Amino acid sequence: MPAEKSIALISGSETGIGASLVCKLVQEGFDVIMACKDVEAGRRTAGSVTGNFPGRVLRILPLDLTDPQSIHGLAHTVHQEMDQQINVLVDSAAVFIDDWTAEVYNLSLRPNFKSNLL
């Protein structure tokens, strides 16, 4: 169990591994910031989690890892508006595409690699 008010930020938290991690970290006592490209899907995931863990906080913030302004906006919101320390950071957002072309390859590099450098 983490110390009181331990906070995790998870990108790609609306589906898949990210959504599973939201559930697990909430179960472990974390409040979670869900950084989601699809905010509506994030709301659905949060709704399925919060009913089972009263008292835990899930905040959904928009994040598009292909857009540097979105990344900086999330950082600004967390730092300035929320004034909270992130104890756990999970970058589970990714893109998987079956039909590879040079353009698609470059597009997939943004969320899968380049966003981590921003």
C-alpha positions in Angstrom: 0.0 0.0 0.0 1.5 3.4 -1.0 1.8 6.3 1.4 -1.3 8.5 1.6 -2.0 10.5 -1.6 0.3 8.5 -3.8 -0.4 9.3 -7.4 0.1 7.4 -10.6 -0.1 8.9 -14.1 -0.8 6.4 -16.8 -0.9 7.2 -20.5 -3.0 5.0 -22.8 -5.1 4.2 -19.7 -8.4 4.0 -21.5 -7.9 0.4 -22.9 -5.7 -2.6 -22.8 -2.7 -2.8 -20.5 -3.2 0.8 -19.4 -6.8 0.2 -18.3 -5.6 -3.0 -16.4 -2.9 -1.0 -14.7 -5.5 1.7 -13.6 -7.5 -1.0 -11.9 -4.4 -2.6 -10.3 -3.0 0.7 -9.0 -6.3 1.9 -7.6 -6.7 -1.5 -5.9 -3.2 -0.9 -4.4 -4.3 2.5 -3.0 -3.2 4.9 -5.6 -5.1 7.9 -7.0 -4.7 7.8 -10.7 -4.4 10.4 -13.4 -5.6 8.8 -16.6 -3.9 10.5 -19.6 -6.2 9.5 -22.5 -6.3 10.2 -26.2 -9.9 8.9 -26.2 -11.4 10.8 -23.2 -14.8 9.1 -23.6 -13.2 5.7 -23.5 -11.3 6.9 -20.4 -14.5 7.9 -18.7 -16.0 4.4 -19.4 -12.9 2.8 -17.9 -12.9 5.1 -14.9 -16.6 4.3 -14.3 -16.0 0.6 -14.2 -13.2 1.1 -11.7 -14.5 3.7 -9.3 -17.5 1.8 -8.2 -15.3 -0.9 -6.8 -12.9 1.4 -4.9 -14.7 4.2 -3.1 -12.5 7.0 -1.9 -10.0 6.6 -4.7 -9.6 9.5 -7.2 -9.4 9.0 -10.9 -8.8 12.1 -13.0 -9.0 12.0 -16.7 -6.9 14.3 -18.7 -6.6 14.5 -22.5 -3.3 13.4 -24.0 -2.3 12.9 -27.7 1.3 11.7 -27.7 1.6 12.6 -31.4 1.1 16.3 -30.5 3.9 18.1 -28.5 1.4 20.8 -27.4 -0.8 18.1 -25.9 2.2 16.6 -24.0 3.3 20.0 -22.7 -0.3 20.9 -21.8 -0.7 17.7 -19.7 2.6 18.5 -17.9 1.4 22.1 -17.3 -1.9 20.9 -15.9 -0.3 18.4 -13.5 2.4 20.8 -12.4 0.6 24.1 -12.2 -3.1 23.3 -11.7 -2.9 20.1 -9.7 0.3 20.8 -7.9 0.8 17.1 -7.2 3.8 14.9 -7.2 3.6 11.9 -9.5 4.9 8.8 -7.6 4.5 6.4 -10.5 4.6 7.1 -14.2 3.5 4.5 -16.7 3.7 5.1 -20.5 1.4 2.4 -21.9 0.2 4.4 -24.9 1.3 2.9 -28.2 0.4 2.4 -31.7 0.3 -0.9 -33.5 -0.3 -1.0 -37.3 -0.4 -4.0 -39.5 0.1 -2.3 -42.9 3.6 -0.8 -42.7 4.7 2.0 -45.0 7.4 4.6 -44.5 4.7 7.2 -43.6 3.0 4.8 -41.1 6.4 3.9 -39.6 7.1 7.6 -39.0 3.7 8.1 -37.5 4.1 5.2 -35.1 7.4 6.6 -33.9 5.7 9.6 -32.3 3.7 7.9 -29.6 5.9 4.8 -29.3 9.3 6.5 -29.1 9.5 10.3 -29.7 7.0 11.3 -27.1 9.2 9.8 -24.3 11.9 12.3 -25.3 9.6 15.3 -24.9 
